[in-house]
Amino acid sequence: MKKNGLLLILLVVFFYAFIAIGCEQKALTPEEASDPDRNQIESDGSMMVVDQMGREVILAGVPQKIISLSPSNTEIAFALGLADRLVGVTDYCNYPLEALEKEVIGGFATPNIERIIELEPDLLLASTIHEEVINQFDALGIPVLVIESANLEELFTSISLVAELAGISDQGESLISSMQLQIKSIEETVSQINDDQRVLVYYEVYSDPLMSAGNSVFINEIIELAGGINIFKDIDENYPQISAEVVVERQPQVILYPDYHGTAEMVIEAMTSRPGWESIPAVIEGRVYAISDDAFARPGPRVVNAVEEAAALFYPELFNDSSCNCCD
């Protein structure tokens, strides 16, 4: 009886090792990862792409059951028309509303591995935060595509990778083209503003401690595409902790902060009561605005909405109701 039990254990270990070897996803050098020619579709229907961690991801065929491990990946999947194939999302995936109807597989940073296995996905859409659990899924033979975007160009790459593995490259190209056209239209409009007339913008990420956005995060790019100047663009740190006094010194003309459902009046009151802030142009002119936090912070297709929303707040004289779709 003991021998039979030992034999069963050895067979299980061998089985998973065999799967892991067959679906091996090895890390590549940066040069290899940046080569688009490495992405392949074989004659037998299998596919290989290099994800944004430089890993080779191999699928036996077009995935029909996809699980997203982050809100931004969920938004990409929906924007590509993959709603019917999406069988699991995190409890932070709240957009679009249809995402709330999907099976929840845990938190963004704490996916429930057992529940994911039960759903038998063909593909997981992960982020770099999931690096520790990727090896576990590799060992189980569940392909993982890691997509991570720090700027718009990397977002377009993310969209292309998902679309290619899902067998809908045309939809991916169409989505990217649409986003690029919208961004170009906004840039052409704000190009009417001279560089020395562009508004200085302070984005408050968090109030206690006081934090803003540096030059390497999406928020900075959104502000720039909308024709503004981030007053903390000189800081390389993603979300630097700053002081109220420095904000006063840099004299922002517009202040943006994330809208956390009904907190707008309280936040504005707290801001305007800070010592010295009564001298800030944005406060004097009443240009303190609550914005859509998810659209600004998530590297997904709604980044275009965020740029439109920001541009309309920076230069309302250039963006009337008929030309701005930021509230769609």
Backbone torsions as a table, in degrees:
resi	resn	phi	psi	omega
1	MET	NA	-42.8	179.3
2	LYS	-64.9	-38.2	179.2
3	LYS	-63.5	-40.1	179.3
4	ASN	-63.7	-39.3	179.8
5	GLY	-65.3	-41.9	178.7
6	LEU	-64.6	-40.9	179.2
7	LEU	-61.8	-41.1	179.7
8	LEU	-62.4	-42.6	179.7
9	ILE	-62.5	-43.9	179.6
10	LEU	-62.6	-38.6	178.7
11	LEU	-64.7	-40.7	179.6
12	VAL	-64.1	-45.4	179.2
13	VAL	-60.9	-44.7	179.0
14	PHE	-61.4	-40.2	-178.9
15	PHE	-60.2	-49.5	-178.4
16	TYR	-69.8	-34.1	176.6
17	ALA	-64.3	-39.3	178.7
18	PHE	-62.8	-44.2	179.0
19	ILE	-62.5	-44.7	-177.2
20	ALA	-60.6	-41.6	179.3
21	ILE	-66.8	-40.9	-178.7
22	GLY	-67.3	-26.8	-178.2
23	CYS	-112.9	28.2	-174.7
24	GLU	-56.2	136.5	179.2
25	GLN	-125.6	94.4	-173.0
26	LYS	-92.3	149.6	179.0
27	ALA	-72.9	143.8	-179.5
28	LEU	-112.3	164.7	173.0
29	THR	-71.0	160.7	177.8
30	PRO	-57.2	-36.1	179.8
31	GLU	-65.0	-42.0	178.9
32	GLU	-66.7	-40.9	-177.0
33	ALA	-65.1	-29.2	-177.0
34	SER	-88.0	1.0	-178.4
35	ASP	-90.5	107.3	-177.7
36	PRO	-65.4	-20.0	-178.5
37	ASP	-71.8	-11.3	178.9
38	ARG	-73.2	-22.3	178.9
39	ASN	-71.8	129.4	-172.4
40	GLN	-139.1	149.9	168.3
41	ILE	-121.6	118.0	-175.9
42	GLU	-83.9	166.6	-178.7
43	SER	-65.2	-25.4	-179.8
44	ASP	-85.4	4.8	178.3
45	GLY	93.5	-8.9	177.8
46	SER	-73.1	154.5	-176.5
47	MET	-131.8	150.1	175.2
48	MET	-138.8	129.0	172.8
49	VAL	-131.6	161.7	175.2
50	VAL	-103.3	119.6	-176.1
51	ASP	-82.9	-174.0	-173.3
52	GLN	-85.2	10.0	166.9
53	MET	-107.1	5.7	-179.8
54	GLY	78.7	20.5	-178.1
55	ARG	-97.4	142.0	171.9
56	GLU	-80.2	123.9	179.1
57	VAL	-113.3	121.3	-175.2
58	ILE	-116.1	129.2	176.7
59	LEU	-119.3	143.9	178.8
60	ALA	-72.7	-24.9	-179.3
61	GLY	-169.4	-173.7	-179.1
62	VAL	-67.5	124.6	-177.5
63	PRO	-69.8	136.2	178.6
64	GLN	-109.5	-15.6	179.5
65	LYS	-128.9	108.8	-174.1
66	ILE	-117.1	139.1	174.5
67	ILE	-119.5	132.3	177.2
68	SER	-100.6	133.3	-179.2
69	LEU	-103.3	8.9	177.2
70	SER	-152.9	152.5	-179.3
71	PRO	-59.6	-40.4	-179.1
72	SER	-66.0	-38.4	177.6
73	ASN	-65.8	-36.0	177.4
74	THR	-63.3	-42.6	-179.7
75	GLU	-65.8	-37.2	176.3
76	ILE	-63.4	-45.5	-179.2
77	ALA	-60.2	-45.2	179.3
78	PHE	-65.4	-42.2	-179.1
79	ALA	-63.3	-26.0	178.4
80	LEU	-87.8	-0.1	179.2
81	GLY	80.8	27.3	-177.3
82	LEU	-99.3	20.2	-176.4
83	ALA	-55.7	-41.6	-177.1
84	ASP	-67.9	-23.9	-178.9
85	ARG	-93.0	-11.2	-177.3
86	LEU	-81.6	110.7	-175.2
87	VAL	-104.4	-7.4	-180.0
88	GLY	-159.0	144.0	178.5
89	VAL	-142.1	173.9	178.1
90	THR	-88.3	169.6	179.7
91	ASP	-77.2	-0.2	174.1
92	TYR	-98.9	-3.5	-178.2
93	CYS	-81.6	97.8	-173.9
94	ASN	-116.7	7.6	179.6
95	TYR	-143.2	137.5	-8.9
96	PRO	-67.7	178.9	-176.1
97	LEU	-57.6	-30.4	179.6
98	GLU	-61.0	-23.4	179.8
99	ALA	-64.4	-27.6	-179.6
100	LEU	-69.7	-14.8	-179.7
101	GLU	-90.5	-6.5	-177.7
102	LYS	-83.0	158.5	176.9
103	GLU	-62.5	133.4	179.6
104	VAL	-92.8	128.9	-176.6
105	ILE	-110.3	19.6	178.8
106	GLY	117.5	-167.5	-179.4
107	GLY	-85.3	172.3	-179.9
108	PHE	-60.5	-49.1	-178.7
109	ALA	-92.6	-6.6	-175.6
110	THR	-131.9	64.7	178.6
111	PRO	-66.0	145.2	178.8
112	ASN	-87.4	101.6	-174.5
113	ILE	-62.0	-40.4	-179.4
114	GLU	-61.9	-42.4	-179.3
115	ARG	-67.9	-37.0	178.1
116	ILE	-62.5	-43.9	179.5
117	ILE	-61.7	-40.6	-179.7
118	GLU	-60.7	-33.2	-177.6
119	LEU	-79.1	-9.4	175.6
120	GLU	50.9	57.9	-179.1
121	PRO	-73.6	153.7	173.4
122	ASP	-89.8	-18.4	-176.3
123	LEU	-158.5	137.5	172.6
124	LEU	-109.6	135.4	174.5
125	LEU	-102.5	106.2	-174.0
126	ALA	-113.4	175.7	174.4
127	SER	-125.4	172.6	-177.3
128	THR	-63.2	-22.0	178.4
129	ILE	-64.4	-18.8	-177.7
130	HIS	-94.5	15.0	-174.2
131	GLU	-54.2	-37.7	-176.3
132	GLU	-66.9	-30.7	-177.4
133	VAL	-94.7	-9.2	-178.2
134	ILE	-59.6	-42.3	179.9
135	ASN	-60.6	-33.9	178.9
136	GLN	-65.8	-41.5	179.3
137	PHE	-70.7	-35.5	175.8
138	ASP	-58.3	-44.6	-178.5
139	ALA	-64.8	-26.2	179.8
140	LEU	-90.1	-0.5	178.9
141	GLY	77.2	21.1	178.3
142	ILE	-100.2	111.6	-178.3
143	PRO	-62.6	138.9	-180.0
144	VAL	-125.0	124.0	174.3
145	LEU	-103.2	117.5	178.8
146	VAL	-95.7	120.6	176.8
147	ILE	-125.1	133.6	-175.3
148	GLU	-149.2	124.6	-175.1
149	SER	-123.2	126.0	175.2
150	ALA	-103.7	-8.8	179.1
151	ASN	-154.6	178.1	-173.8
152	LEU	-65.0	-41.2	-179.5
153	GLU	-62.7	-40.1	177.9
154	GLU	-68.6	-31.1	175.7
155	LEU	-64.5	-41.6	178.0
156	PHE	-61.9	-37.9	176.6
157	THR	-63.9	-42.4	178.5
158	SER	-58.2	-47.5	-179.4
159	ILE	-61.5	-43.3	-179.7
160	SER	-62.2	-42.1	-179.0
161	LEU	-63.5	-46.3	179.3
162	VAL	-62.4	-45.2	-178.5
163	ALA	-63.0	-40.5	-178.4
164	GLU	-65.3	-46.6	-179.6
165	LEU	-67.6	-29.0	-179.7
166	ALA	-82.7	-2.4	178.8
167	GLY	75.5	25.0	-178.3
168	ILE	-131.8	51.2	-177.8
169	SER	-56.1	-36.8	-179.5
170	ASP	-61.7	-42.4	178.3
171	GLN	-63.7	-36.7	177.9
172	GLY	-63.4	-45.9	179.0
173	GLU	-63.5	-37.7	179.7
174	SER	-65.8	-43.4	179.3
175	LEU	-63.5	-45.4	-180.0
176	ILE	-62.7	-44.5	179.2
177	SER	-60.2	-42.6	178.9
178	SER	-62.2	-44.1	178.9
179	MET	-63.7	-42.8	-179.8
180	GLN	-63.3	-39.7	179.0
181	LEU	-64.8	-40.7	179.0
182	GLN	-65.0	-43.5	178.6
183	ILE	-63.6	-43.3	-180.0
184	LYS	-61.4	-40.2	179.5
185	SER	-62.8	-42.2	179.0
186	ILE	-65.9	-43.6	-179.7
187	GLU	-62.3	-38.9	178.8
188	GLU	-64.4	-37.0	179.6
189	THR	-69.3	-46.5	-177.8
190	VAL	-75.5	-11.6	177.2
191	SER	-64.9	-14.5	176.8
192	GLN	-69.5	-18.2	-178.0
193	ILE	-87.5	124.6	176.9
194	ASN	-64.6	151.1	-177.6
195	ASP	-56.4	-38.2	-177.7
196	ASP	-78.4	-2.3	178.9
197	GLN	-111.0	3.7	-179.3
198	ARG	-73.9	139.6	-173.2
199	VAL	-72.2	142.9	173.9
200	LEU	-85.5	129.5	-171.5
201	VAL	-121.7	132.8	172.3
202	TYR	-112.9	123.3	177.3
203	TYR	-108.2	118.8	-179.8
204	GLU	-95.1	106.8	179.7
205	VAL	-73.4	-41.8	-176.7
206	TYR	-152.4	151.0	-174.1
207	SER	-100.5	-22.7	-176.5
208	ASP	-145.7	94.4	3.8
209	PRO	-76.2	162.4	-177.8
210	LEU	-69.8	122.2	-178.3
211	MET	-133.3	146.4	177.9
212	SER	-130.0	-164.6	-177.1
213	ALA	-114.6	129.8	177.2
214	GLY	-84.3	-165.2	-172.2
215	ASN	-86.4	-3.2	-174.4
216	SER	-110.5	14.5	179.6
217	VAL	-113.8	162.7	-177.2
218	PHE	-56.8	-36.5	-177.1
219	ILE	-58.1	-40.3	178.4
220	ASN	-62.9	-43.1	179.9
221	GLU	-66.6	-38.7	177.4
222	ILE	-59.6	-46.7	179.6
223	ILE	-60.1	-43.1	-178.5
224	GLU	-68.4	-43.2	179.0
225	LEU	-62.8	-30.2	179.6
226	ALA	-83.1	0.7	176.0
227	GLY	93.0	9.8	179.4
228	GLY	-100.1	175.0	177.2
229	ILE	-124.9	116.2	177.9
230	ASN	-69.3	122.0	-176.0
231	ILE	-68.6	-12.5	177.3
232	PHE	-115.1	29.2	179.4
233	LYS	-71.4	-11.3	178.6
234	ASP	-82.4	-2.2	-178.4
235	ILE	-102.6	126.7	-178.0
236	ASP	-77.7	-24.5	-179.9
237	GLU	-63.6	141.0	-177.5
238	ASN	-58.4	-57.9	-177.7
239	TYR	-128.7	80.0	-175.2
240	PRO	-70.7	145.2	171.3
241	GLN	-83.0	128.0	-175.5
242	ILE	-126.9	175.7	-179.7
243	SER	-110.6	153.8	178.2
244	ALA	-62.1	-32.2	-178.7
245	GLU	-66.7	-38.7	179.7
246	VAL	-66.3	-37.2	177.0
247	VAL	-60.8	-42.8	178.2
248	VAL	-61.6	-42.8	-179.4
249	GLU	-61.9	-35.0	-174.8
250	ARG	-88.6	-3.9	168.5
251	GLN	48.0	59.9	177.9
252	PRO	-64.3	144.6	178.2
253	GLN	-93.6	-17.8	176.8
254	VAL	-138.0	137.2	174.8
255	ILE	-119.5	129.5	176.6
256	LEU	-116.8	144.3	175.3
257	TYR	-149.4	151.1	-177.7
258	PRO	-69.1	136.6	179.3
259	ASP	-87.8	111.5	179.0
260	TYR	-102.3	55.5	171.8
261	HIS	54.6	87.1	173.4
262	GLY	85.2	9.6	-178.0
263	THR	-100.3	1.5	-171.8
264	ALA	-55.4	-52.8	-176.8
265	GLU	-62.2	-40.5	-179.2
266	MET	-64.7	-41.9	-178.7
267	VAL	-66.4	-46.0	-179.8
268	ILE	-61.0	-42.3	179.1
269	GLU	-61.7	-42.0	179.4
270	ALA	-65.6	-40.3	-179.9
271	MET	-63.7	-50.9	-173.9
272	THR	-69.9	-15.2	179.4
273	SER	-92.9	-2.2	177.6
274	ARG	-69.0	140.6	-178.6
275	PRO	-56.1	125.4	176.9
276	GLY	88.9	-15.3	-175.8
277	TRP	-72.0	-13.6	177.3
278	GLU	-67.7	-12.2	179.5
279	SER	-97.2	-2.2	-180.0
280	ILE	-76.4	130.0	-178.7
281	PRO	-52.8	-40.3	-179.1
282	ALA	-61.5	-37.6	179.5
283	VAL	-73.7	-43.2	179.6
284	ILE	-59.8	-42.8	-175.4
285	GLU	-90.6	1.8	179.1
286	GLY	68.7	33.5	-179.0
287	ARG	-106.6	54.9	176.1
288	VAL	-112.7	114.5	-169.0
289	TYR	-123.8	137.7	169.9
290	ALA	-85.2	132.3	-178.4
291	ILE	-123.1	169.1	-179.9
292	SER	-72.3	106.3	-175.2
293	ASP	-59.5	-47.0	-176.4
294	ASP	-62.4	-43.3	-178.2
295	ALA	-64.9	-34.7	-179.3
296	PHE	-80.2	-33.6	-171.6
297	ALA	-94.7	-24.9	-176.8
298	ARG	-90.7	131.1	175.9
299	PRO	-78.4	74.7	-178.8
300	GLY	-137.3	-177.8	-176.7
301	PRO	-57.1	-24.5	-179.2
302	ARG	-73.7	0.1	176.3
303	VAL	-58.8	-30.4	177.3
304	VAL	-64.1	-41.5	176.6
305	ASN	-61.3	-38.0	-179.6
306	ALA	-65.3	-41.6	178.5
307	VAL	-64.3	-42.5	177.6
308	GLU	-62.0	-44.5	-179.0
309	GLU	-62.3	-45.5	-180.0
310	ALA	-64.3	-45.6	-179.0
311	ALA	-60.3	-39.9	179.7
312	ALA	-66.4	-31.9	177.8
313	LEU	-77.8	-36.1	-179.6
314	PHE	-71.2	-44.1	-173.5
315	TYR	-132.3	68.9	-177.5
316	PRO	-59.1	-25.1	179.4
317	GLU	-69.1	-18.7	-179.3
318	LEU	-100.0	-17.4	-175.6
319	PHE	-125.5	95.5	175.9
320	ASN	-87.3	178.0	-174.9
321	ASP	-59.1	-32.1	-175.5
322	SER	-77.0	-21.4	-176.6
323	SER	-103.9	-10.2	-177.5
324	CYS	-107.6	128.0	179.9
325	ASN	-108.2	20.9	-170.6
326	CYS	-66.7	-15.5	-178.8
327	CYS	-103.7	7.3	-179.4
328	ASP	-68.1	NA	NA
